[in-house]
């Protein structure tokens, strides 16, 4: 396992100095899901949830989450994000909603945390929008599926 970079020689947490790293194009993708009963998914697909457009609101929340990642995660760098895209897809086989996020930047550090935060925020919003119908929904499967750019190169999760 490589050395953890968020700790100094004395074991104290610190923000990593990225000032000497090259500025490169970077992208990260993440995924997750919200599992629910089929009748709750019906509300999503029919657009009849009491709070409104579940997927549209969750998409906006995910974008906002990615943009505010450095405010939520203590050692994340604030980054000039150039793109955030979320896809929220109803899935009858789950049953529930599958969420994917893509985040891009040109900078000195990657955007994996922003992609994960986008998925997490979108999933929490789906839960919030539907909790009156079902409190037992399950949020899960949140992980990085792709990371590109920087000295560590490309990472792609196993399917």
Backbone torsions as a table, in degrees:
resi	resn	phi	psi	omega
1	UNK	NA	136.5	179.9
2	UNK	-72.4	160.9	-179.2
3	UNK	-64.3	137.5	177.1
4	UNK	-72.4	128.5	-172.5
5	UNK	-91.2	-10.0	-177.8
6	UNK	-90.6	13.9	176.8
7	UNK	-129.0	137.8	177.8
8	UNK	-83.8	-175.5	-177.9
9	UNK	-60.7	-22.6	179.3
10	UNK	-95.0	4.1	179.4
11	UNK	83.1	11.0	179.4
12	UNK	-87.6	138.7	177.6
13	UNK	-67.4	139.9	176.9
14	UNK	-153.2	160.6	175.8
15	UNK	-81.1	130.9	-178.2
16	UNK	-66.1	137.0	176.0
17	UNK	-81.9	111.6	-179.6
18	UNK	-104.8	10.7	-173.5
19	UNK	-62.4	-25.6	-179.8
20	UNK	-93.4	-3.3	-179.4
21	UNK	-79.0	149.2	179.1
22	UNK	-70.4	145.2	173.2
23	UNK	-81.3	119.4	179.8
24	UNK	-136.5	161.6	172.4
25	UNK	-70.8	135.1	-177.6
26	UNK	-135.4	145.3	177.8
27	UNK	-143.2	146.4	173.2
28	UNK	-140.9	145.0	174.1
29	UNK	-124.8	144.8	177.9
30	UNK	-138.9	161.9	-180.0
31	UNK	-141.5	164.3	174.6
32	UNK	-173.2	-175.8	179.7
33	UNK	-151.8	161.4	168.1
34	UNK	-123.2	113.8	-179.9
35	UNK	-91.3	137.9	-176.7
36	UNK	-150.7	171.0	176.1
37	UNK	-68.9	151.7	178.8
38	UNK	-55.4	-37.0	-178.8
39	UNK	-70.2	-26.8	174.8
40	UNK	-73.0	-40.7	176.3
41	UNK	-62.0	-32.5	175.2
42	UNK	-56.1	-41.1	179.3
43	UNK	-60.9	-39.3	178.6
44	UNK	-65.1	-51.1	-175.1
45	UNK	-68.1	-32.1	-179.4
46	UNK	-87.6	-8.9	-178.3
47	UNK	69.2	28.5	-174.8
48	UNK	-110.0	16.5	175.7
49	UNK	-66.6	142.4	-174.9
50	UNK	-58.4	-33.0	-176.9
51	UNK	-85.8	-5.6	176.1
52	UNK	113.4	-149.2	-174.6
53	UNK	-73.0	94.1	-174.5
54	UNK	-58.5	-51.0	-175.0
55	UNK	-69.7	-38.1	178.8
56	UNK	-65.4	-44.2	179.2
57	UNK	-67.1	-42.2	179.6
58	UNK	-64.4	-37.5	176.9
59	UNK	-60.7	-47.6	178.5
60	UNK	-63.7	-40.0	178.5
61	UNK	-62.7	-40.6	178.1
62	UNK	-63.0	-41.3	177.0
63	UNK	-62.3	-46.3	178.9
64	UNK	-62.6	-39.3	179.1
65	UNK	-60.8	-45.0	179.3
66	UNK	-60.6	-42.5	-178.3
67	UNK	-67.9	-22.8	-176.9
68	UNK	-107.8	13.1	-175.3
69	UNK	-53.5	-45.7	-176.9
70	UNK	-64.8	-21.1	176.6
71	UNK	-80.8	-21.6	-175.6
72	UNK	-98.8	-36.5	-176.9
73	UNK	-104.7	113.1	-167.1
74	UNK	-53.5	-36.7	-173.6
75	UNK	-105.6	11.2	176.0
76	UNK	-77.8	143.1	176.1
77	UNK	-81.4	140.6	170.6
78	UNK	-69.5	129.0	-173.5
79	UNK	-121.5	149.4	173.8
80	UNK	-81.5	86.0	-177.7
81	UNK	-68.8	132.0	-179.2
82	UNK	-102.6	-17.2	178.2
83	UNK	-157.7	138.1	167.5
84	UNK	-136.0	123.3	177.3
85	UNK	-130.9	134.3	177.2
86	UNK	-122.8	141.8	175.2
87	UNK	-122.7	120.4	177.4
88	UNK	-116.3	117.1	-172.3
89	UNK	-124.0	120.9	172.8
90	UNK	-62.0	138.6	-178.1
91	UNK	-135.2	107.4	-179.0
92	UNK	-65.5	-29.1	-178.7
93	UNK	-71.0	-25.3	-177.6
94	UNK	-67.7	-51.8	-21.9
95	UNK	-75.5	147.8	179.1
96	UNK	157.8	-152.9	-176.9
97	UNK	-121.7	126.8	174.2
98	UNK	-94.4	138.6	-175.2
99	UNK	-125.0	131.2	171.5
100	UNK	-129.1	145.1	178.4
101	UNK	-131.5	141.6	173.6
102	UNK	-123.9	129.2	179.4
103	UNK	-128.5	137.1	179.0
104	UNK	-128.0	152.4	172.9
105	UNK	-156.8	166.9	166.0
106	UNK	-120.1	112.5	-174.4
107	UNK	-169.5	-163.3	-174.7
108	UNK	-103.3	-0.7	177.0
109	UNK	-149.3	158.5	-172.2
110	UNK	-78.9	173.9	-175.2
111	UNK	-117.6	27.7	178.0
112	UNK	-61.8	-43.2	-178.1
113	UNK	-65.4	-35.4	178.3
114	UNK	-66.8	-39.9	178.0
115	UNK	-66.4	-42.6	177.5
116	UNK	-64.0	-39.7	179.0
117	UNK	-67.3	-37.7	177.4
118	UNK	-60.8	-47.4	179.7
119	UNK	-64.2	-45.3	-178.6
120	UNK	-61.6	-45.1	-179.3
121	UNK	-65.6	-41.2	177.3
122	UNK	-63.1	-43.7	-180.0
123	UNK	-63.6	-43.2	178.0
124	UNK	-63.0	-34.8	178.8
125	UNK	-69.5	-41.2	174.4
126	UNK	-56.6	-46.4	178.7
127	UNK	-58.7	-48.5	-178.3
128	UNK	-60.2	-40.5	-177.7
129	UNK	-68.7	-25.1	-173.4
130	UNK	-115.3	0.0	-173.4
131	UNK	-62.6	-24.9	176.7
132	UNK	-66.2	-28.8	-179.9
133	UNK	-88.5	-31.4	-177.1
134	UNK	-157.5	115.4	179.5
135	UNK	-86.4	-16.1	-174.9
136	UNK	-92.8	18.1	177.8
137	UNK	-61.2	153.2	-178.3
138	UNK	-117.8	127.3	173.8
139	UNK	-100.4	131.8	-178.4
140	UNK	-164.8	-176.9	175.2
141	UNK	66.2	18.9	-175.8
142	UNK	-76.9	120.5	-178.2
143	UNK	-160.5	159.3	172.8
144	UNK	-78.6	130.6	178.8
145	UNK	-108.2	-20.0	179.7
146	UNK	-154.0	140.2	173.7
147	UNK	-144.5	129.0	178.8
148	UNK	-136.3	146.3	176.2
149	UNK	105.9	157.4	-179.5
150	UNK	83.5	178.3	-174.1
151	UNK	-70.6	-23.4	-179.8
152	UNK	-80.8	-6.8	174.0
153	UNK	75.5	-146.0	-173.7
154	UNK	-95.4	136.3	171.1
155	UNK	-124.7	132.5	174.7
156	UNK	-133.4	125.8	-178.4
157	UNK	-68.1	150.3	173.9
158	UNK	-70.4	143.1	179.8
159	UNK	-88.1	NA	NA
